[in-house]
């Protein structure tokens, strides 16, 4: 919830009392104690002005004209049941205050009360509020990390590093340049950056510059006024303006003409947009995430991309590794997509044979994750994988092969071992024992290999309930 007249997040205490003398005295007490206090004569409309995660506490009299303290307590707790509310009572209001405590009030003070009692109660309430908000923040961070691991599946060092970079950049309100080959998941990364940011409640607008005809790209991005060109009969709001308050994802930015790049550079620098045929500058509050499958520095050197726009976008670059650089994730991703396709089509899940696993690991995936997903779809439908059989495999397809990675023999063997364990982790296992049996190794050996390869049974959704040998 957000309102135009929301209570300042720096305010620590909201004091509501219709008695001006008591309100002034209590306000001074809190102010002299170093607390930032806001005093109000009534509580009408107050609940709508308080953000759910406002870091302060409320001190309110019970007996007030209009909205009384008990009604205010009810309204406040409808939107945040953990917000501390302290009630001030007259002698005859003590039974009401006791009832309010049972309904969730933090404390009550009976008039007249010493100033120290008020300060002690407020300070304890503020400490509790900080603890509650810290716990909320930790829960959100954990949920975000878990959501990110579902969107960007894998346990390779490359994908772990990418997830960490996304988590760091999502919290910073800066434009981002995503670089990656076709099919690596650039829009998935862009959406993750938006959903993990403070702009998550705003719009996410995606547009592929490479799919737009040159004649309409400016109108699509910047909008136009009536009569701006032949056929422009009414005003059109462009994508930049439509994304106000949120995120605009601009894919295949290398496809933009140099003329449009000039306008984009101005927008990024000044955060204003001017519709075609108009003369009004419209302020924008947007985050721009651009993406390219090309080396924009090389394109700039060749005169195909503006160098000043490249340097403006390259403040926070984010490179998505191609699938061939994280070959150990191929089986994990394949199983995820295949299981999803089987469930979607109402078909039983198929089991990969050893030769098929080796083939998937050996394939270089020029189409990256998109190609792998299509292959998994075919597999779920009971069709051939559609991949060429590696010449190193025996005709029966049962001889294991090594993943297509660089390095010596020991590095390749380790990568292959890690990939097989990671793939088995993707399958449901209720215990370490069943996982070890599926891999054909003792549990103690499995424990050592998990630690060696940086894999975690619990992270894969398992519950390690047994002691290791």
C-alpha positions as CSV (number, residue, x, y, z in Angstrom):
1,X,0.0,0.0,0.0
2,X,1.2,3.5,-0.8
3,X,-0.5,6.8,-0.3
4,X,0.4,10.4,-1.2
5,X,0.4,11.5,2.4
6,X,2.0,8.4,3.9
7,X,3.7,8.7,7.3
8,X,7.4,9.4,6.9
9,X,9.4,6.3,7.5
10,X,11.8,8.2,9.8
11,X,8.9,8.9,12.3
12,X,9.3,6.5,15.2
13,X,6.3,7.3,17.3
14,X,2.8,8.4,16.3
15,X,1.0,10.0,19.2
16,X,-2.8,10.6,19.0
17,X,-4.7,12.4,21.7
18,X,-7.5,14.9,21.5
19,X,-6.3,16.7,24.7
20,X,-3.9,19.4,23.4
21,X,-2.1,19.9,26.7
22,X,-1.5,16.2,27.3
23,X,-0.5,15.8,23.6
24,X,2.0,18.6,23.9
25,X,3.5,17.3,27.1
26,X,3.9,13.7,25.9
27,X,5.3,14.9,22.6
28,X,7.9,16.9,24.3
29,X,8.8,13.9,26.6
30,X,9.4,11.7,23.5
31,X,11.2,14.4,21.6
32,X,13.6,15.1,24.5
33,X,14.4,11.4,24.7
34,X,15.7,11.6,21.1
35,X,12.7,10.0,19.4
36,X,11.1,11.4,16.2
37,X,7.5,11.9,17.1
38,X,4.5,13.1,15.1
39,X,1.5,14.2,17.2
40,X,-2.1,14.2,15.9
41,X,-5.4,15.4,17.4
42,X,-7.5,12.6,15.9
43,X,-7.1,9.2,14.2
44,X,-9.4,9.7,11.3
45,X,-7.9,8.2,8.1
46,X,-4.6,7.5,9.9
47,X,-4.6,3.7,9.1
48,X,-4.5,4.5,5.4
49,X,-1.4,6.7,5.8
50,X,0.7,3.9,7.4
51,X,2.7,1.6,5.2
52,X,2.7,-2.0,6.2
53,X,6.4,-2.1,7.0
54,X,6.5,1.3,8.7
55,X,9.2,1.0,11.3
56,X,7.5,2.9,14.2
57,X,4.9,2.4,17.0
58,X,1.5,4.0,17.7
59,X,0.5,5.6,21.0
60,X,-3.2,6.5,21.2
61,X,-5.8,7.6,23.7
62,X,-8.8,5.4,23.9
63,X,-11.5,8.0,24.4
64,X,-11.5,10.3,21.4
65,X,-14.3,11.8,19.2
66,X,-14.8,10.3,15.8
67,X,-12.5,7.3,15.6
68,X,-11.5,6.0,19.1
69,X,-8.4,4.1,20.1
70,X,-10.0,0.7,20.0
71,X,-11.3,1.3,16.5
72,X,-7.9,2.5,15.4
73,X,-6.3,-0.6,16.8
74,X,-8.7,-2.8,14.8
75,X,-8.0,-0.8,11.6
76,X,-4.2,-0.9,12.0
77,X,-4.1,-4.6,12.7
78,X,-6.2,-5.4,9.7
79,X,-3.2,-4.4,7.5
80,X,-0.4,-5.3,9.9
81,X,-1.2,-7.4,12.9
82,X,2.3,-7.0,14.3
83,X,2.3,-3.2,14.5
84,X,2.8,-2.3,18.2
85,X,-0.1,-0.1,19.5
86,X,0.1,1.4,23.0
87,X,-3.2,2.7,24.5
88,X,-3.6,5.5,27.0
89,X,-6.5,5.0,29.4
90,X,-8.5,6.9,32.0
91,X,-9.3,5.1,35.3
92,X,-12.7,4.0,34.0
93,X,-11.2,2.6,30.8
94,X,-9.0,-0.1,32.4
95,X,-11.4,-3.0,31.6
96,X,-11.6,-1.8,28.0
97,X,-7.8,-1.6,27.9
98,X,-7.5,-5.2,29.2
99,X,-9.9,-6.4,26.6
100,X,-7.8,-4.5,24.0
101,X,-4.6,-6.2,25.2
102,X,-6.4,-9.5,24.5
103,X,-7.2,-8.2,21.0
104,X,-3.5,-7.5,20.3
105,X,-2.6,-4.1,21.9
106,X,1.0,-4.0,22.9
107,X,0.5,-2.2,26.2
108,X,-1.7,0.3,28.0
109,X,-0.9,3.1,30.4
110,X,-3.4,4.4,32.9
111,X,-3.5,8.2,33.5
112,X,-1.7,9.7,35.2
113,X,1.5,7.8,34.5
114,X,5.2,8.7,34.9
115,X,7.1,9.8,31.8
116,X,9.6,7.0,32.3
117,X,6.8,4.4,32.0
118,X,5.9,5.8,28.6
119,X,9.5,5.9,27.4
120,X,10.2,2.4,28.6
121,X,7.1,1.0,26.9
122,X,7.8,2.8,23.6
123,X,11.5,1.7,23.5
124,X,10.5,-1.9,24.1
125,X,7.9,-1.6,21.4
126,X,10.4,-0.1,19.0
127,X,12.9,-2.9,19.7
128,X,10.1,-5.5,19.0
129,X,9.2,-3.7,15.8
130,X,12.8,-3.8,14.5
131,X,12.9,-7.5,15.2
132,X,9.7,-8.2,13.4
133,X,10.8,-6.2,10.3
134,X,14.2,-7.8,10.3
135,X,12.5,-11.3,10.3
136,X,10.2,-10.2,7.5
137,X,13.2,-9.0,5.5
138,X,15.0,-12.3,6.0
139,X,12.0,-14.3,5.0
140,X,11.6,-12.3,1.9
141,X,15.3,-12.6,1.0
142,X,15.0,-16.4,1.5
143,X,11.9,-16.6,-0.7
144,X,13.6,-14.5,-3.3
145,X,16.6,-16.8,-3.4
146,X,14.4,-19.9,-3.6
147,X,12.4,-18.3,-6.4
148,X,15.6,-17.4,-8.3
149,X,16.9,-21.0,-8.0
150,X,13.6,-22.2,-9.7
151,X,13.9,-19.7,-12.5
152,X,17.6,-20.2,-13.2
153,X,18.1,-23.9,-12.6
154,X,21.5,-25.3,-12.1
155,X,24.3,-25.9,-9.6
156,X,27.3,-25.1,-11.7
157,X,29.7,-22.3,-10.5
158,X,28.6,-20.2,-13.5
159,X,24.9,-20.3,-12.7
160,X,25.5,-19.8,-8.9
161,X,27.6,-16.7,-9.8
162,X,24.8,-15.4,-12.1
163,X,22.2,-15.8,-9.4
164,X,24.4,-13.9,-6.9
165,X,24.9,-11.1,-9.4
166,X,21.1,-10.9,-10.1
167,X,20.4,-10.7,-6.4
168,X,22.9,-7.9,-6.0
169,X,21.8,-5.9,-9.0
170,X,18.1,-6.3,-8.2
171,X,18.5,-4.2,-5.1
172,X,20.1,-1.4,-6.9
173,X,18.0,1.0,-9.0
174,X,20.3,1.1,-12.0
175,X,19.9,0.3,-15.7
176,X,21.3,-3.1,-16.7
177,X,22.8,-4.5,-19.9
178,X,22.3,-8.3,-20.3
179,X,24.7,-10.0,-22.7
180,X,24.0,-13.5,-23.9
181,X,23.7,-15.8,-26.9
182,X,20.3,-16.7,-28.4
183,X,18.3,-19.0,-26.1
184,X,20.3,-18.4,-22.9
185,X,17.3,-16.8,-21.1
186,X,17.8,-13.1,-21.3
187,X,14.1,-12.3,-20.6
188,X,14.1,-14.7,-17.7
189,X,16.9,-12.8,-16.1
190,X,15.3,-9.4,-16.9
191,X,12.0,-10.6,-15.2
192,X,14.0,-11.8,-12.2
193,X,15.7,-8.5,-11.8
194,X,12.3,-6.8,-11.9
195,X,10.5,-9.2,-9.6
196,X,13.3,-9.0,-6.9
197,X,13.5,-5.2,-7.0
198,X,11.5,-2.5,-5.3
199,X,9.7,-2.0,-8.6
200,X,8.0,-5.4,-8.5
201,X,4.5,-3.9,-8.0
202,X,5.0,-1.8,-11.1
203,X,4.7,-2.9,-14.8
204,X,7.2,-5.1,-16.6
205,X,7.1,-4.1,-20.3
206,X,9.1,-6.3,-22.7
207,X,9.7,-5.3,-26.3
208,X,11.9,-6.9,-28.9
209,X,13.5,-4.2,-31.0
210,X,14.5,-6.8,-33.6
211,X,10.9,-7.7,-34.3
212,X,9.7,-4.2,-34.9
213,X,9.6,-2.7,-38.4
214,X,11.8,0.4,-38.7
215,X,8.7,2.5,-39.6
216,X,7.0,1.8,-36.3
217,X,9.8,1.4,-33.7
218,X,9.8,5.1,-32.7
219,X,6.1,5.2,-32.3
220,X,6.1,1.9,-30.3
221,X,8.8,3.1,-27.9
222,X,8.1,6.8,-27.6
223,X,4.4,7.1,-28.5
224,X,2.9,9.8,-30.8
225,X,0.4,12.6,-30.9
226,X,-2.5,12.8,-33.3
227,X,-1.3,13.9,-36.8
228,X,2.3,13.1,-36.0
229,X,2.4,11.1,-39.3
230,X,0.1,9.7,-41.9
231,X,-2.4,7.4,-40.1
232,X,-1.8,8.8,-36.6
233,X,-5.4,9.6,-35.8
234,X,-5.2,9.5,-32.1
235,X,-2.7,9.7,-29.3
236,X,-0.6,6.6,-28.5
237,X,1.3,6.0,-25.3
238,X,4.7,4.5,-26.0
239,X,6.3,1.6,-24.2
240,X,8.6,3.8,-22.2
241,X,5.8,5.9,-20.9
242,X,3.7,2.8,-20.3
243,X,6.5,1.3,-18.2
244,X,6.5,4.3,-15.8
245,X,7.0,3.2,-12.3
246,X,8.3,-0.2,-13.4
247,X,10.8,-1.8,-15.7
248,X,11.2,-1.7,-19.5
249,X,13.0,-4.7,-21.0
250,X,14.5,-3.9,-24.4
251,X,15.7,-7.0,-26.2
252,X,18.0,-7.1,-29.2
253,X,19.0,-3.5,-28.7
254,X,21.7,-3.9,-31.4
255,X,18.9,-3.9,-34.0
256,X,18.0,-0.3,-33.3
257,X,18.8,2.3,-35.9
258,X,21.4,4.9,-35.0
259,X,18.6,7.6,-35.1
260,X,16.6,5.7,-32.5
261,X,19.7,5.1,-30.4
262,X,20.2,8.9,-30.1
263,X,16.7,9.3,-28.6
264,X,17.3,6.4,-26.3
265,X,20.5,7.9,-25.1
266,X,18.7,11.2,-24.3
267,X,16.0,9.3,-22.4
268,X,18.5,7.3,-20.3
269,X,20.3,10.5,-19.4
270,X,17.4,12.9,-18.8
271,X,14.6,10.4,-17.8
272,X,12.1,12.2,-20.0
273,X,10.2,11.1,-23.1
274,X,8.7,13.2,-25.8
275,X,6.0,11.7,-28.0
276,X,6.4,12.0,-31.8
277,X,4.6,15.1,-33.0
278,X,4.5,16.5,-29.4
279,X,6.5,19.2,-27.6
280,X,5.9,18.2,-24.0
281,X,8.6,16.4,-22.0
282,X,7.1,13.7,-19.8
283,X,9.2,12.7,-16.8
284,X,9.8,9.0,-16.4
285,X,10.5,6.8,-13.4
286,X,11.6,3.6,-15.1
287,X,14.4,1.1,-15.0
288,X,15.7,0.1,-18.4
289,X,17.1,-3.4,-18.9
290,X,18.7,-3.8,-22.4
291,X,19.8,-7.1,-23.8
292,X,22.0,-8.1,-26.8
293,X,23.3,-11.2,-28.3
294,X,26.1,-9.3,-29.9
295,X,29.4,-7.8,-28.6
296,X,28.2,-4.1,-28.5
297,X,31.8,-2.9,-28.0
298,X,32.7,-4.5,-31.3
299,X,29.6,-3.2,-32.9
300,X,30.5,0.3,-31.7
301,X,34.0,0.0,-33.1
302,X,32.4,-0.9,-36.4
303,X,30.1,2.1,-36.4
304,X,26.9,-0.1,-36.1
305,X,26.2,1.0,-32.5
306,X,26.7,4.3,-30.8
307,X,29.7,4.3,-28.6
308,X,28.2,6.8,-26.1
309,X,25.1,4.6,-25.8
310,X,27.2,1.6,-25.2
311,X,29.2,3.2,-22.4
312,X,25.9,4.6,-20.9
313,X,24.4,1.1,-20.8
314,X,27.6,-0.8,-19.8
315,X,27.5,0.5,-16.2
316,X,26.0,-2.7,-14.9
317,X,26.7,-5.5,-17.4
318,X,25.4,-9.0,-16.7
319,X,26.6,-11.9,-18.9
320,X,24.6,-15.1,-19.1
321,X,26.9,-18.1,-19.7
322,X,26.0,-20.3,-22.7
323,X,24.9,-23.8,-21.8
324,X,28.2,-25.3,-23.1
325,X,30.0,-23.4,-20.3
326,X,27.9,-25.1,-17.7
327,X,27.6,-28.6,-19.1
328,X,27.0,-30.1,-15.7
329,X,23.6,-28.3,-15.6
330,X,22.3,-29.9,-18.8
331,X,20.9,-33.1,-17.1
332,X,19.3,-31.1,-14.3
333,X,17.6,-28.7,-16.7
334,X,16.6,-31.5,-19.1
335,X,14.9,-33.4,-16.3
336,X,13.1,-30.3,-15.1
337,X,11.7,-29.5,-18.6
338,X,10.9,-33.1,-19.4
339,X,9.0,-33.6,-16.1
340,X,7.1,-30.4,-16.7
341,X,6.2,-31.4,-20.3
342,X,5.0,-34.9,-19.1
343,X,2.8,-33.3,-16.5
344,X,1.4,-30.8,-19.0
345,X,0.5,-33.5,-21.5
346,X,-0.7,-35.9,-18.9
347,X,1.9,-38.5,-19.8
348,X,4.0,-40.7,-17.6
349,X,7.6,-39.5,-17.0
350,X,10.3,-41.3,-18.9
351,X,13.7,-42.2,-17.5
352,X,16.9,-41.3,-19.3
353,X,19.1,-44.2,-20.3
354,X,22.9,-44.0,-19.7
355,X,23.6,-43.4,-23.3
356,X,21.1,-40.7,-23.6
357,X,22.6,-39.0,-20.5
358,X,26.0,-39.1,-22.1
359,X,24.7,-37.7,-25.3
360,X,23.0,-34.8,-23.5
361,X,26.2,-34.0,-21.7
362,X,28.3,-34.2,-24.8
363,X,26.1,-32.0,-26.9
364,X,27.3,-28.4,-27.2
365,X,23.8,-26.9,-27.3
366,X,24.2,-24.1,-29.9
367,X,20.6,-23.1,-29.2
368,X,21.3,-23.1,-25.5
369,X,18.5,-23.6,-23.0
370,X,15.8,-23.0,-25.6
371,X,17.2,-25.9,-27.7
372,X,17.4,-28.1,-24.6
373,X,13.8,-27.3,-23.6
374,X,12.6,-28.3,-27.0
375,X,14.6,-31.6,-26.8
376,X,13.1,-32.3,-23.4
377,X,9.6,-31.7,-24.9
378,X,10.3,-34.3,-27.6
379,X,11.6,-36.8,-25.0
380,X,8.5,-36.4,-22.9
381,X,6.3,-37.1,-25.9
382,X,8.2,-40.3,-26.5
383,X,10.1,-39.1,-29.6
384,X,13.7,-39.3,-30.5
385,X,16.0,-36.8,-28.8
386,X,16.9,-35.4,-32.2
387,X,20.6,-35.1,-31.4
388,X,23.4,-36.6,-33.4
389,X,25.0,-39.6,-31.8
390,X,28.5,-38.8,-30.7
391,X,31.1,-41.1,-32.5
392,X,32.7,-42.0,-29.2
393,X,29.5,-43.8,-28.1
394,X,29.0,-47.5,-28.8
395,X,26.2,-48.5,-31.2
396,X,24.0,-49.6,-28.2
397,X,24.4,-46.1,-26.8
398,X,25.3,-47.4,-23.3
399,X,28.9,-46.3,-23.0
400,X,29.2,-43.2,-20.9
401,X,31.0,-40.2,-22.4
402,X,32.6,-37.1,-21.0
403,X,31.0,-33.7,-20.9
404,X,32.1,-31.3,-23.6
405,X,34.4,-29.1,-21.4
406,X,37.9,-28.0,-21.6
407,X,40.7,-29.2,-19.3
408,X,42.6,-32.4,-18.6
409,X,41.3,-35.8,-18.0
410,X,40.9,-35.3,-14.2
411,X,38.9,-32.1,-14.7
412,X,36.6,-33.8,-17.3
413,X,36.1,-36.8,-15.0
414,X,35.2,-34.5,-12.1
415,X,32.8,-32.5,-14.2
416,X,31.1,-35.7,-15.5
417,X,30.8,-37.0,-11.9
418,X,29.4,-33.7,-10.7
419,X,26.9,-33.7,-13.5
420,X,25.6,-37.2,-12.8
421,X,25.2,-36.4,-9.1
422,X,23.4,-33.1,-9.8
423,X,21.1,-34.9,-12.2
424,X,20.2,-37.5,-9.6
425,X,19.6,-34.8,-7.0
426,X,16.9,-33.5,-9.3
427,X,14.9,-36.7,-8.8
428,X,12.8,-37.2,-5.7
429,X,14.7,-38.9,-2.9
430,X,13.4,-39.1,0.7
431,X,16.8,-39.8,2.2
432,X,20.5,-39.9,1.6
433,X,20.3,-43.6,1.6
434,X,18.1,-43.8,-1.4
435,X,20.2,-41.2,-3.3
436,X,23.4,-43.2,-2.5
437,X,21.7,-46.4,-3.7
438,X,20.6,-44.8,-6.9
439,X,24.2,-43.7,-7.6
440,X,25.6,-47.1,-6.5
441,X,27.9,-45.7,-3.9
442,X,28.2,-45.8,-0.1
443,X,26.5,-43.0,1.9
444,X,29.9,-41.9,3.3
445,X,31.3,-41.6,-0.2
446,X,28.2,-39.7,-1.3
447,X,28.6,-37.3,1.6
448,X,32.3,-36.7,0.6
449,X,31.4,-36.1,-3.1
450,X,28.6,-33.7,-2.3
451,X,31.0,-31.7,-0.2
452,X,33.7,-31.9,-2.8
453,X,31.4,-30.7,-5.7
454,X,29.6,-28.0,-3.6
455,X,26.3,-29.8,-3.9
456,X,23.7,-30.0,-1.1
457,X,21.1,-32.7,-0.6
458,X,18.8,-30.3,1.4
459,X,19.0,-27.6,-1.3
460,X,17.6,-30.1,-3.7
461,X,14.5,-30.6,-1.6
462,X,15.7,-33.7,0.4
463,X,15.6,-34.2,4.1
464,X,18.7,-35.9,5.4
465,X,17.1,-37.9,8.3
466,X,19.7,-40.6,8.5
467,X,23.2,-40.8,10.0
468,X,26.0,-41.3,7.6
469,X,28.1,-44.5,7.8
